[in-house]
Amino acid sequence: MPGLARALLCSTVAAAALSAADGSTGRPANGTEQKWPPSSCMGGLPFDITRGQATLRTLLVRDPNPRLGTYLREYLVSVPPGYTGTERLPVLFYFHDQDPDWQCTGCHFVDQGNLHGFIVVKPKGKKEGTAFYTWNVGANRRSDVCVHADTTPLVYQSCRNIDAVGPCSCYTCYDDVQFVADLLESLQSELCMDASSIFATGASNGAMFLYYLVAEFQRRRLPHKFRAIAPWYGAFFRDMQEVPWGLLGMSIFHSHGTHDEEIPPSGQEAEDGFLYTPVQETLRTYARLNGCGLPVRRWTAFDGRGSLQQCYGFTGCLTGSQIVRCNFNEGHGFWPPFAEDMTWQFFRSTLSGASGEAANETQGIFV
């Protein structure tokens, strides 16, 4: 759980190792549309999935790089107790941080899904003989995302296999974007999912992957689009920000600790030598894409709880999207007890009459 196992970034890990739906479209750049295949909404449920509980499953994935071949990936999936297989439900993905507890056993997303009626998916990153599961954010061949003198690379075997080793090596080199795309295709063939209500959240390396993932889906012209994402204390590496026009309309709910030195929100050099894009620069770029105005204070139903300082959002977005940031009086790796509820309340606020809960309940997070 992010709040219990502090997210460890690459130099820290290396040092330790050395010492020891219908109508929903993605629009590629050529202007054509790619549509998802029909969702499996004929009733029933795969025999291995139990309603109301998380089920561990595997998926056979072929990596786009032939030198990495074909391999099994794991994930957890849960459907709410009232799942019928005939009603399209929203889906929430959770991407773990750089942590041995990839299942986030102390998290309560499954409970939230059971309460509010959505499907929860927790994919598993790659470990490759190290102590921590990670996500590939496309930076392993880069030499400009860290200060070499201050950084100790952590090299995964997959990166050695494809000659992608450099002074800023940090995470796995398996193609996690392809994994998530294949997983979405597989789940939609089995479960009654609402392709217009796909949400994702993640912490630390998982949040970094989130920003990379949604952009890569568009760049690769994959037929998937997330309605909203909620990164927790993650950011782009410096000079790696990518906000393609195909993300027009996607909402963002970003939470960060104001004292974070592992992924500094202001973008200066981190304590382990890595360099990041300022969070506010990324959010401003999304705001410009969506025709938003200036940021203003947003009061939420969670104000005054724990270390939450305040939230603010960009006003008047022409696309109807919401670009919101919440600051916490914290360092890195925090996880407030209301994190899952707050995240889902934001996602729910973007539905505005889409499938799921009634539209008159969708403004619960803001007051």
Order of alpha helices (4+ residues) and beta strands (2+ residues): alpha-beta-beta-beta-beta-beta-alpha-beta-alpha-alpha-beta-alpha-beta-beta-alpha-beta-beta-beta-alpha
